[in-house]
Amino acid sequence: MPPEAPQPPLRLVLDTGALIANWRALDRLSGSARAGAAVKADGYSTGARRVVTALAGVGCRDFFVAYSSEAAELTALVDPGQISVLHGPLSASDVHFMQQSGLRPVINSLPQARLWLEAGGGTCDLMIDTGINRLGLSMASLGDPLVAKLDVQVLMSHMASADEDCAQNEVQRLRWEEARRQINTPEASLANSAAIMLGSAYHGDLTRPGLSLYGGIPRAEMAEHIAPVIQPQVAILQVRDLVAGESVGYNATFTASHAMRVGVVALGYADGYLRAWSGKGLMHHGEAAFPVIGRVSMDMTVIDLSAAPQLREGDWLDLAYSLPESAEVTGLSQYELLTLLGRRFAR
């Protein structure tokens, strides 16, 4: 047997207690509706298996992935019928896999409805486009005979601007209500994390939080309910001493004005720590803070270690990564900040 590979010098700590507390808060804020959990993109990069295991253990029974391939690793953890595949059946082999596995496709178009029905059909969900103009059946297609043949469990739509107070929110809600009148289904779902805060008229029977499960705050009034869930940590690869006038990194964007001690850490844009953090990021060890200096590289970032002369190669640092604050600093969305975190982080 080959030797077991060592762990990388990056790790992503998931606070499952905070994850569970966030889900319970979102479930409570959903009123008479129950909260599910969007676990697509590997649980927004936090590790879908860990998320599903933790949330199923406290009563969550609705999970959402984008593709059936994402669901494959989750079917041993929960009843496959509790997993909805948001992008629907994309091919005959996809249909076969979902039917054999017991997954629920979300039908997004008449061609998908036909593909599903011609293979024998089964329980599915149905996505209606009410104004975001991505996936979803058009309002004009609701009366098509194919739709009437579907065995729909949940009638869904998706909000485009729920993180803002704008007229589009009510337009979408009213279209969703019209679709509910035209298509009689056991359950209906509209609200993502942000839309939960728009009130009970948006809740339906099932809400579909994603971002806020993982510590994201898309609306300011959510801040008191949502706790941070992730903590990226990185190891120091090398400690270096600079003299005044020496520069750091590509294109010499930082030049030392005095003698200083710096650390090279095992983190770069290949790990999702983009160049947007150059000269803006912070790392911590206890109370000490270390600013990023120079440009972020593919696999390395340089920090000013002046505040902790005792640190050495191999020591671990916490990355300052509060999602709302990091979005302000970098201009990236909270969704991007989560899902960019790469595979080299040990989870």
C-alpha positions as CSV (number, residue, x, y, z in Angstrom):
1,M,0.0,0.0,0.0
2,P,1.3,3.5,-0.8
3,P,2.0,5.7,2.2
4,E,-0.9,8.0,3.3
5,A,-0.4,11.5,2.0
6,P,0.1,14.2,4.7
7,Q,-2.5,16.9,5.2
8,P,-1.9,20.1,3.3
9,P,-0.9,23.4,5.0
10,L,-4.4,24.8,4.6
11,R,-7.5,23.8,6.5
12,L,-11.1,24.9,6.6
13,V,-12.7,24.5,10.0
14,L,-16.5,24.1,10.0
15,D,-18.3,25.0,13.2
16,T,-21.2,22.5,13.0
17,G,-22.7,23.9,16.1
18,A,-23.0,27.3,14.4
19,L,-24.3,25.7,11.2
20,I,-27.1,23.9,13.2
21,A,-27.9,27.1,15.1
22,N,-28.2,29.0,11.8
23,W,-30.5,26.4,10.3
24,R,-32.7,26.4,13.4
25,A,-32.8,30.2,13.2
26,L,-33.8,30.1,9.6
27,D,-36.4,27.5,10.3
28,R,-37.9,29.6,13.0
29,L,-37.8,32.7,10.8
30,S,-39.7,30.7,8.1
31,G,-42.8,30.7,10.3
32,S,-45.2,28.0,9.4
33,A,-43.0,26.8,6.5
34,R,-40.1,24.5,7.2
35,A,-36.5,25.3,6.2
36,G,-34.6,23.1,3.9
37,A,-30.9,23.4,3.0
38,A,-29.1,24.2,-0.2
39,V,-26.0,22.0,-0.3
40,K,-25.0,22.4,-3.9
41,A,-21.4,23.2,-4.8
42,D,-20.2,20.8,-2.0
43,G,-22.2,22.7,0.6
44,Y,-21.0,26.0,-0.7
45,S,-17.5,24.6,-0.4
46,T,-17.8,23.6,3.3
47,G,-18.3,19.9,2.6
48,A,-21.7,18.7,1.7
49,R,-21.5,15.4,3.5
50,R,-20.7,17.0,6.8
51,V,-23.5,19.6,6.3
52,V,-26.1,17.0,5.4
53,T,-25.1,14.7,8.2
54,A,-25.3,17.6,10.8
55,L,-28.6,19.1,9.6
56,A,-30.4,15.8,9.0
57,G,-29.5,14.9,12.6
58,V,-31.5,17.9,13.9
59,G,-34.5,17.5,11.7
60,C,-33.8,19.1,8.3
61,R,-35.5,16.9,5.6
62,D,-35.1,18.8,2.3
63,F,-31.8,19.2,0.5
64,F,-31.0,20.9,-2.8
65,V,-28.1,20.2,-5.2
66,A,-27.5,21.5,-8.7
67,Y,-26.7,18.2,-10.5
68,S,-27.4,14.5,-9.9
69,S,-23.7,13.9,-9.7
70,E,-23.6,16.0,-6.6
71,A,-26.3,14.0,-5.0
72,A,-24.5,10.7,-5.6
73,E,-22.4,11.1,-2.5
74,L,-25.4,12.0,-0.3
75,T,-27.8,9.3,-1.0
76,A,-26.3,7.1,1.7
77,L,-26.9,9.8,4.3
78,V,-30.6,10.6,3.8
79,D,-33.5,9.2,1.9
80,P,-32.8,10.1,-1.8
81,G,-36.4,11.3,-2.1
82,Q,-35.4,14.2,0.2
83,I,-32.8,15.5,-2.3
84,S,-34.0,17.7,-5.1
85,V,-31.8,18.2,-8.2
86,L,-32.3,21.8,-9.2
87,H,-31.0,21.7,-12.7
88,G,-33.3,18.8,-13.6
89,P,-32.7,15.8,-15.9
90,L,-30.1,16.8,-18.5
91,S,-29.9,13.5,-20.5
92,A,-31.4,10.0,-20.7
93,S,-28.6,8.7,-18.5
94,D,-29.3,11.4,-16.0
95,V,-33.0,10.4,-15.9
96,H,-32.0,6.8,-15.5
97,F,-29.7,7.6,-12.6
98,M,-32.3,9.7,-10.8
99,Q,-35.0,7.1,-11.2
100,Q,-32.8,4.3,-10.1
101,S,-31.5,6.3,-7.1
102,G,-34.9,7.8,-6.1
103,L,-33.8,11.4,-6.5
104,R,-36.3,14.2,-7.2
105,P,-35.6,16.2,-10.4
106,V,-36.7,19.8,-10.6
107,I,-38.3,20.1,-14.0
108,N,-37.3,23.4,-15.6
109,S,-38.7,23.2,-19.1
110,L,-41.1,21.4,-21.4
111,P,-38.2,19.4,-23.0
112,Q,-37.2,18.2,-19.5
113,A,-40.8,17.3,-18.7
114,R,-41.0,15.2,-21.9
115,L,-37.6,13.6,-21.2
116,W,-38.8,12.6,-17.7
117,L,-42.2,11.4,-18.7
118,E,-41.0,9.4,-21.7
119,A,-38.8,7.4,-19.3
120,G,-41.7,6.6,-17.0
121,G,-41.7,9.8,-14.8
122,G,-42.1,9.7,-11.1
123,T,-42.3,12.3,-8.3
124,C,-40.6,15.5,-9.3
125,D,-40.5,19.2,-8.4
126,L,-41.3,22.0,-10.9
127,M,-39.5,25.3,-11.3
128,I,-41.4,28.3,-12.6
129,D,-39.6,31.4,-13.9
130,T,-41.2,34.4,-12.4
131,G,-38.7,37.0,-13.5
132,I,-35.1,36.0,-13.0
133,N,-34.9,34.5,-16.5
134,R,-32.5,31.7,-15.8
135,L,-33.9,28.2,-15.5
136,G,-37.7,27.6,-15.1
137,L,-40.8,27.0,-17.0
138,S,-42.3,30.2,-18.4
139,M,-45.7,31.4,-17.1
140,A,-47.1,31.0,-20.6
141,S,-46.3,27.2,-20.5
142,L,-48.2,26.4,-17.3
143,G,-51.2,25.1,-19.2
144,D,-49.3,22.8,-21.5
145,P,-50.6,19.2,-21.4
146,L,-47.1,17.9,-20.4
147,V,-47.2,19.8,-17.2
148,A,-50.5,18.3,-16.2
149,K,-49.0,14.8,-16.5
150,L,-46.2,15.5,-14.1
151,D,-46.4,14.2,-10.5
152,V,-45.2,17.4,-8.8
153,Q,-44.4,17.5,-5.1
154,V,-43.1,21.1,-4.8
155,L,-43.8,24.0,-7.1
156,M,-40.8,26.4,-7.0
157,S,-39.7,29.7,-8.2
158,H,-36.5,31.7,-7.4
159,M,-36.1,35.3,-6.3
160,A,-33.8,37.6,-8.2
161,S,-33.4,40.6,-5.9
162,A,-34.6,39.5,-2.4
163,D,-31.5,41.1,-0.9
164,E,-32.9,44.5,-1.9
165,D,-36.2,46.2,-1.2
166,C,-37.5,46.6,-4.7
167,A,-40.7,46.2,-6.8
168,Q,-39.4,43.1,-8.5
169,N,-39.9,41.1,-5.3
170,E,-43.6,41.6,-5.2
171,V,-44.0,41.0,-8.9
172,Q,-42.3,37.7,-8.6
173,R,-44.4,36.7,-5.5
174,L,-47.6,37.5,-7.3
175,R,-46.6,35.4,-10.4
176,W,-45.7,32.6,-8.1
177,E,-49.1,32.8,-6.4
178,E,-50.7,32.7,-9.9
179,A,-48.7,29.6,-10.7
180,R,-50.0,28.0,-7.5
181,R,-53.5,28.7,-8.5
182,Q,-53.0,27.1,-11.9
183,I,-51.0,24.1,-10.8
184,N,-52.3,22.3,-7.7
185,T,-49.3,20.8,-5.9
186,P,-48.9,19.5,-2.3
187,E,-46.2,22.2,-1.5
188,A,-44.8,25.4,-2.9
189,S,-41.5,27.1,-2.3
190,L,-40.1,30.6,-3.2
191,A,-37.8,32.0,-0.5
192,N,-34.0,31.7,-0.5
193,S,-32.1,33.0,2.6
194,A,-32.8,36.7,1.9
195,A,-36.4,36.2,0.9
196,I,-37.1,34.5,4.3
197,M,-36.9,38.1,5.7
198,L,-39.5,39.5,3.3
199,G,-42.3,38.0,5.4
200,S,-44.7,35.1,5.5
201,A,-46.2,35.9,2.1
202,Y,-43.0,34.6,0.6
203,H,-42.6,31.5,2.7
204,G,-45.0,29.0,1.2
205,D,-44.5,25.5,2.6
206,L,-40.8,25.2,2.3
207,T,-37.9,27.7,2.3
208,R,-34.6,27.0,0.6
209,P,-31.8,28.8,2.5
210,G,-28.2,28.5,1.3
211,L,-25.9,31.4,2.0
212,S,-27.1,32.2,5.5
213,L,-26.7,28.6,6.6
214,Y,-23.0,29.1,6.1
215,G,-22.7,32.5,7.8
216,G,-23.7,34.8,5.0
217,I,-25.8,37.9,5.7
218,P,-27.6,39.0,2.6
219,R,-29.9,41.4,4.5
220,A,-28.9,43.6,7.4
221,E,-31.8,42.4,9.6
222,M,-30.4,38.9,9.5
223,A,-27.2,39.8,11.3
224,E,-28.6,39.1,14.8
225,H,-29.7,35.6,13.8
226,I,-26.8,34.3,11.8
227,A,-23.4,33.2,13.2
228,P,-20.1,32.6,11.3
229,V,-19.6,29.0,10.4
230,I,-16.2,28.7,8.6
231,Q,-12.7,29.6,9.7
232,P,-9.9,29.2,7.0
233,Q,-6.5,28.5,8.5
234,V,-3.1,28.5,6.8
235,A,0.4,27.6,7.8
236,I,3.6,29.7,7.5
237,L,5.9,28.2,4.9
238,Q,8.9,30.5,5.5
239,V,9.9,33.5,7.6
240,R,12.1,36.2,6.0
241,D,13.9,39.4,7.0
242,L,13.7,42.4,4.7
243,V,15.8,45.4,4.8
244,A,14.6,48.9,3.8
245,G,14.1,49.2,0.1
246,E,13.5,45.5,-0.7
247,S,10.2,44.7,-2.5
248,V,7.8,41.8,-2.2
249,G,6.0,39.8,-4.8
250,Y,5.2,40.2,-8.5
251,N,5.7,43.6,-9.9
252,A,7.1,44.9,-6.7
253,T,3.8,46.5,-5.5
254,F,5.1,46.7,-1.9
255,T,8.5,48.1,-0.9
256,A,9.7,47.9,2.7
257,S,10.3,51.4,4.2
258,H,12.2,49.9,7.1
259,A,13.7,46.6,8.2
260,M,10.8,44.1,8.8
261,R,10.1,40.4,9.3
262,V,7.6,38.8,6.9
263,G,6.0,35.4,6.5
264,V,5.2,33.5,3.4
265,V,1.9,31.5,3.9
266,A,0.5,28.6,2.0
267,L,-2.4,30.3,0.4
268,G,-3.0,31.9,-3.0
269,Y,-5.5,32.5,-5.8
270,A,-5.4,28.8,-6.7
271,D,-7.1,28.3,-3.3
272,G,-9.7,31.0,-3.9
273,Y,-7.8,33.7,-2.1
274,L,-7.9,36.1,-5.1
275,R,-5.7,39.1,-6.0
276,A,-8.6,41.2,-4.7
277,W,-7.0,40.6,-1.2
278,S,-3.6,42.0,-2.2
279,G,-2.7,44.8,0.3
280,K,-6.1,44.3,2.0
281,G,-6.2,40.9,3.7
282,L,-5.5,40.2,7.3
283,M,-4.4,37.1,9.2
284,H,-4.4,36.5,13.0
285,H,-2.7,34.6,15.7
286,G,-4.4,35.2,18.9
287,E,-4.8,39.0,19.3
288,A,-2.0,39.8,16.8
289,A,-3.0,40.8,13.3
290,F,-0.8,40.5,10.1
291,P,-1.6,42.5,7.0
292,V,-1.1,41.0,3.5
293,I,1.7,42.8,1.7
294,G,2.4,42.7,-2.1
295,R,0.4,40.7,-4.6
296,V,-1.3,37.4,-3.8
297,S,0.4,34.7,-5.9
298,M,-1.0,31.4,-7.1
299,D,0.1,29.4,-4.1
300,M,1.6,31.9,-1.7
301,T,0.8,35.2,0.1
302,V,3.2,37.3,2.1
303,I,2.3,39.0,5.4
304,D,3.9,41.4,7.8
305,L,4.9,39.4,10.9
306,S,6.1,42.3,12.9
307,A,3.4,41.9,15.5
308,A,4.5,38.4,16.5
309,P,8.3,37.9,16.4
310,Q,7.8,34.4,18.1
311,L,6.1,32.8,15.1
312,R,8.0,30.3,13.0
313,E,7.6,28.1,10.0
314,G,4.8,25.6,10.5
315,D,2.8,27.8,12.8
316,W,-0.9,28.2,11.9
317,L,-2.8,31.4,11.4
318,D,-6.5,32.3,11.2
319,L,-7.6,34.1,8.0
320,A,-9.8,37.1,8.6
321,Y,-12.8,35.9,6.6
322,S,-16.1,37.3,7.9
323,L,-18.3,37.0,4.9
324,P,-20.1,40.4,5.0
325,E,-17.0,42.3,5.9
326,S,-14.8,40.4,3.4
327,A,-17.3,41.3,0.7
328,E,-17.0,45.0,1.5
329,V,-13.2,44.7,1.4
330,T,-12.8,42.8,-1.8
331,G,-15.9,43.6,-3.9
332,L,-16.6,39.9,-4.2
333,S,-20.0,38.6,-3.2
334,Q,-20.5,36.5,-0.1
335,Y,-21.4,33.6,-2.4
336,E,-18.1,33.9,-4.2
337,L,-16.1,34.1,-1.0
338,L,-17.6,30.8,0.1
339,T,-17.5,28.8,-3.1
340,L,-14.1,30.0,-4.2
341,L,-12.4,28.1,-1.3
342,G,-10.5,25.4,-3.1
343,R,-9.9,21.7,-2.9
344,R,-6.5,22.0,-1.2
345,F,-8.1,23.1,2.0
346,A,-8.4,20.1,4.3
347,R,-12.0,20.0,5.6
